Amino acid sequence: MANAQKYTRAACGHLAAHYERKKDEKGEYIKFGNQDIDPQKTHLNYNLAPRRGLEQIDFIRQRTTEARTPVPSRGTM
């Protein structure tokens, strides 16, 4: 079953970094809410999203730009 939730624009970048298991400048995984993550098991992680050649946040930005509906001007309604 799909999970649809609404998030603010500001939250999307943090969520994408969390889901991608981002690394910092030193190459270490960024710690988020769960401090008990075992980095030795990271190779077992997998992502069900198709490989798009983009980071998740870039795909979200691209898709929201494509899906935006232009707002009608005042005189057209």
Order of alpha helices (4+ residues) and beta strands (2+ residues): alpha-alpha
